[in-house]
Amino acid sequence: MKIHGDRVTMQEVAKDANVSVATVSRVINNSYNVSEKTREKVLKSMEKLSYLPNSIARSLKVRTTNTIGFVVSDISNTYHISIARAVEDVIAKHNFNMTVCSTGNDKERELSYLKLLMSQNIAGLILNTTGKNDDFIIEMNKYIPMVLLNRKINSPEFVGDLVGTDNFNCSYQLTEILLKMGHRKIFVVHGPLELSNGLERFQGFVQAMKDYGMDVGDDYPFKFNGEFTLNGGYKAIEYMRNLPERPTAVFSQNNMSTIGVLRACKDFNINAPEDVSLVAYDTVDNLNLMATRPTVASYNTQSMGYKAGKAILERIENPKLPNREFIEIPEIITGNAVGVLVK
């Protein structure tokens, strides 16, 4: 696969798809003189090779708009809303506006939005990636300044910044809070491990358990992939209820999963900390008004948005800046849902 170096050509796409260059051209120009099967084959080759048509590549070399793309997994998540507002406050002062897209962690939707934003000739991109279109993003990155939000692009060819949180250490710290209270059967509701933030948070949990003599291997029974979603958090508690042995604590590793966990605990009459102790990565809105308040790692999302906005403006001004990371340190807020395990 040709991703780096010189741009992929139409001839290479034609060769990969086993069609003529003229056929590739017709697909790019949305001609009706191409069968659906052939069109699909060419589109797959274009995606595979991260091909950018010349018309898009040319337009990307000269910025004609003052628009910054903001692409995240779930814009209904108040975490992302707060960051978006702060970004907008920063860039508006410099006469930039923002186009917001929500991918639902779906590969095809993200790819569609990225292509749309390219066609709109955006000045820069702030991206909370799905982790499923890295090759295309790296090619796109040759033309568009980028700031990543929470999730890394694992390639030495990526040029840009990362605004994120202290995933590993914070996860370790939250796990240790439970361990120091005597808990050993800790049910972890983690996120997708193919995402850098999902993996780092899970690794922080694993390391803390290891340091306290607990092995979290393939056969560890108290873990569930909650997909970083509300529904995933709810399903995790449903799964937990059917385990032959009940855990004494739950660690949900993002705010949407935590909301799902809290809803399920309410629906199934699981009380905290009487039945189970609760800690959570990220806080949830109006936590101080809730009857059940997990101990949480709270992040200043306004600060993160400010840093992301400032970073993308700096990178638009100077695309040759070295890669940078802006890592937010959490505040641990103690709730009322963690209890000492009485043996």
C-alpha positions in Angstrom: 0.0 0.0 0.0 1.4 3.4 -1.0 0.5 5.9 1.7 3.6 8.0 2.2 6.0 9.8 0.0 4.6 10.8 -3.5 0.8 11.0 -3.9 -1.0 7.9 -5.2 -1.8 8.3 -8.9 -5.0 7.4 -10.8 -2.9 4.8 -12.7 -2.1 3.0 -9.4 -5.8 3.0 -8.5 -6.7 1.6 -11.9 -4.1 -1.2 -11.5 -5.2 -2.1 -8.0 -8.9 -2.3 -9.1 -8.0 -4.0 -12.4 -9.8 -1.4 -14.5 -8.8 1.3 -17.0 -7.8 4.8 -16.0 -10.8 6.0 -17.9 -13.0 4.0 -15.6 -11.4 5.4 -12.5 -12.0 8.9 -14.0 -15.7 8.2 -14.6 -16.1 7.0 -11.0 -14.4 10.1 -9.6 -16.7 12.3 -11.8 -19.8 10.3 -10.8 -20.5 9.2 -14.4 -23.5 6.9 -14.9 -21.6 4.8 -17.4 -20.1 2.6 -14.7 -21.8 -0.5 -13.2 -22.4 -0.4 -9.5 -20.1 -3.4 -9.0 -17.2 -1.7 -10.8 -17.8 1.6 -9.0 -17.6 -0.2 -5.7 -14.4 -1.9 -6.7 -12.8 1.4 -7.7 -14.0 3.1 -4.5 -12.5 0.4 -2.4 -9.1 0.7 -4.2 -9.2 4.5 -3.7 -9.9 4.0 0.0 -7.2 1.3 0.3 -4.6 3.5 -1.3 -5.8 6.7 0.3 -6.1 8.3 -3.1 -6.9 12.0 -3.4 -8.2 13.1 -6.7 -6.2 15.9 -8.3 -9.0 18.4 -8.0 -9.1 18.0 -4.3 -5.3 17.9 -3.9 -5.0 21.1 -5.8 -7.6 22.9 -3.8 -6.0 21.8 -0.6 -2.7 23.4 -1.5 -4.3 26.9 -1.3 -6.7 27.6 1.6 -9.7 29.6 0.5 -11.9 29.2 3.6 -11.7 30.1 7.2 -13.4 26.9 8.3 -12.0 24.4 10.8 -13.5 20.9 10.9 -14.4 19.4 14.3 -15.0 15.7 14.0 -15.8 13.7 17.1 -17.4 10.3 18.0 -20.5 11.7 19.7 -21.4 15.4 19.8 -24.3 14.6 22.1 -21.7 13.8 24.8 -21.4 16.9 27.0 -17.7 16.3 27.2 -17.3 17.0 23.5 -19.9 19.8 23.6 -17.9 21.7 26.2 -14.7 21.3 24.3 -16.4 22.4 21.0 -17.7 25.6 22.7 -14.2 26.4 24.0 -12.6 25.8 20.6 -15.2 28.0 19.0 -14.5 30.8 21.5 -10.8 30.7 20.6 -11.0 30.5 16.8 -13.9 33.1 16.5 -11.5 35.8 17.7 -9.4 35.1 14.7 -12.3 35.1 12.2 -12.5 31.3 11.8 -15.7 29.3 12.0 -16.3 25.6 12.7 -18.1 22.7 11.0 -19.0 20.0 13.5 -19.5 16.4 12.6 -20.4 13.4 14.8 -19.3 10.0 13.5 -20.9 7.6 16.0 -17.6 5.8 15.9 -18.6 4.5 12.5 -15.8 4.0 9.9 -17.9 4.8 6.8 -19.5 7.9 8.4 -16.2 9.3 9.5 -14.7 8.7 6.0 -17.7 10.4 4.4 -17.3 13.5 6.7 -13.6 13.7 6.1 -14.1 13.7 2.3 -16.8 16.3 2.6 -14.6 18.6 4.7 -11.8 18.2 2.2 -14.2 19.2 -0.6 -15.1 22.3 1.5 -11.4 23.2 1.6 -11.1 23.5 5.3 -8.2 25.3 6.9 -7.6 22.8 9.6 -9.1 19.7 11.4 -9.6 18.8 15.1 -10.3 15.1 15.1 -11.5 12.5 17.6 -10.8 9.6 15.3 -12.6 6.2 15.1 -9.2 4.6 14.6 -10.5 2.9 11.5 -9.4 5.3 8.7 -5.8 6.0 9.7 -4.3 5.5 6.3 -6.7 8.0 4.7 -6.1 10.5 7.6 -2.3 10.3 7.1 -2.7 11.1 3.4 -5.1 13.9 4.2 -2.7 15.1 6.8 -0.2 16.0 4.1 -2.5 18.9 3.1 -4.5 19.8 6.2 -3.1 20.8 9.6 -4.5 18.6 12.3 -5.0 18.4 16.1 -6.1 15.1 17.5 -8.5 15.0 20.5 -7.9 12.1 23.0 -7.1 9.5 20.4 -3.7 9.1 18.7 -2.8 8.2 15.1 -0.2 5.5 15.6 2.1 6.4 12.7 5.5 8.2 12.6 4.2 9.9 9.5 1.5 11.8 11.3 2.3 15.5 11.8 0.2 17.4 14.3 -0.8 17.8 17.9 -2.6 15.8 20.6 -4.9 17.3 23.2 -5.8 14.5 25.7 -5.9 13.3 29.2 -3.5 11.3 31.4 -5.1 8.0 30.5 -2.7 5.5 32.1 -1.8 7.3 35.3 -5.4 8.4 36.0 -6.8 4.9 35.5 -4.1 3.5 37.8 -5.0 6.1 40.4 -8.7 5.3 40.3 -8.1 1.6 40.5 -5.7 2.1 43.4 -8.4 3.9 45.3 -10.5 0.8 45.2 -7.6 -1.5 46.0 -6.7 0.5 49.1 -10.3 0.1 50.2 -9.8 -3.7 50.1 -11.4 -4.4 46.8 -9.9 -7.1 44.6 -12.9 -8.3 42.5 -13.1 -5.1 40.4 -15.3 -5.1 37.3 -13.8 -2.9 34.7 -16.1 -1.4 32.0 -13.4 -0.5 29.4 -13.6 1.0 25.9 -12.5 -0.3 22.5 -8.9 -1.4 23.0 -8.0 -0.5 19.4 -8.4 3.1 20.4 -5.3 4.6 22.1 -7.3 6.1 25.0 -9.3 2.9 25.5 -6.1 0.8 25.6 -4.1 3.2 27.9 -6.9 3.4 30.4 -7.3 -0.4 30.4 -3.5 -0.8 30.8 -3.5 1.6 33.8 -6.1 -0.7 35.4 -4.1 -3.8 34.6 -0.9 -2.4 36.0 -2.5 -1.2 39.3 -4.0 -4.7 39.8 -0.7 -6.3 39.0 1.1 -4.1 41.6 -1.4 -5.3 44.2 -0.9 -9.0 43.2 -3.8 -9.4 40.9 -3.4 -10.8 37.4 -5.8 -9.4 34.7 -5.3 -12.0 32.0 -7.5 -13.4 29.3 -9.4 -15.4 31.9 -10.0 -12.5 34.3 -13.8 -12.7 34.7 -14.6 -9.1 35.6 -14.2 -7.1 32.4 -16.6 -5.9 29.7 -16.2 -3.8 26.6 -18.7 -1.0 27.1 -17.7 0.7 23.8 -17.5 4.0 25.6 -21.3 4.3 25.2 -24.3 4.6 27.5 -25.9 1.4 26.1 -22.6 -0.4 26.6 -22.4 0.7 30.3 -26.0 -0.5 30.8 -25.2 -3.9 29.2 -22.1 -4.2 31.3 -24.3 -4.3 34.5 -26.7 -6.7 32.9 -23.7 -8.9 32.2 -22.3 -8.5 35.7 -25.6 -9.6 37.3 -25.3 -12.9 35.6 -21.8 -13.7 36.7 -21.4 -16.7 39.0 -19.4 -14.5 41.4 -20.3 -10.9 42.0 -17.6 -8.2 41.9 -17.4 -5.8 44.8 -16.6 -2.7 42.7 -17.1 -1.3 39.2 -14.7 1.0 37.3 -16.3 2.6 34.2 -13.8 4.1 32.0 -15.7 7.0 30.3 -18.5 9.3 31.2 -21.1 7.8 28.8 -20.4 4.3 30.1 -20.8 5.7 33.7 -24.3 7.0 32.9 -25.3 3.6 31.6 -23.9 1.9 34.7 -25.8 4.3 37.0 -29.1 3.8 35.1 -28.7 0.0 35.2 -27.9 0.0 38.9 -31.0 2.0 39.5 -33.2 -0.2 37.4 -31.8 -3.4 39.0 -31.8 -2.0 42.6 -28.1 -2.3 42.9 -27.1 0.2 45.6 -23.7 1.9 46.0 -21.7 1.5 48.1 -23.8 -1.2 49.9 -23.8 -3.7 47.0 -21.0 -2.4 44.9 -18.5 0.5 44.9 -18.2 2.8 41.9 -15.4 4.9 40.4 -15.3 6.5 37.0 -13.0 8.0 34.4 -14.4 11.5 33.5 -17.1 13.2 35.4 -20.8 13.4 34.5 -23.0 16.4 34.4 -24.7 17.6 37.6 -22.8 14.9 39.6 -23.3 16.9 42.8 -27.1 16.7 42.4 -27.1 12.9 42.2 -28.0 10.6 45.0 -25.3 8.1 43.9 -22.0 9.9 43.2 -19.1 7.7 42.0 -15.6 8.9 42.8 -14.5 10.4 39.5 -11.5 11.9 37.6 -12.7 15.2 36.4 -11.1 17.1 33.5 -11.2 20.7 32.7 -12.8 20.5 29.2 -12.8 24.2 28.7 -9.0 24.2 29.1 -8.8 21.3 26.7 -10.9 23.1 24.1 -8.8 26.3 24.6 -5.6 24.3 24.0 -7.1 22.6 20.9 -8.3 25.8 19.4 -4.9 27.6 20.1 -3.0 24.6 18.7 -4.9 24.4 15.4 -4.5 28.1 14.8 -0.8 27.9 15.4 -0.5 24.9 13.1 -2.4 26.6 10.4 0.0 29.5 10.7 3.0 27.2 10.7 2.4 23.7 9.4 6.0 22.8 10.1 5.7 22.9 13.9 7.0 19.8 15.6 4.5 17.4 17.0 3.2 18.4 20.4 1.1 16.9 23.2 -1.1 18.9 25.6 -2.1 16.5 28.4 -4.7 17.5 31.0 -4.2 16.4 34.6 -7.4 15.3 36.4 -8.9 16.4 39.7 -10.1 13.4 41.7 -13.5 14.2 43.1 -14.6 11.9 46.0 -18.2 10.8 45.9 -20.3 8.7 48.2 -20.3 5.5 46.2 -17.0 3.9 47.4 -16.9 1.9 50.6 -14.4 -0.1 52.5 -14.7 -3.8 51.8 -15.5 -5.6 55.1 -14.1 -9.2 55.0 
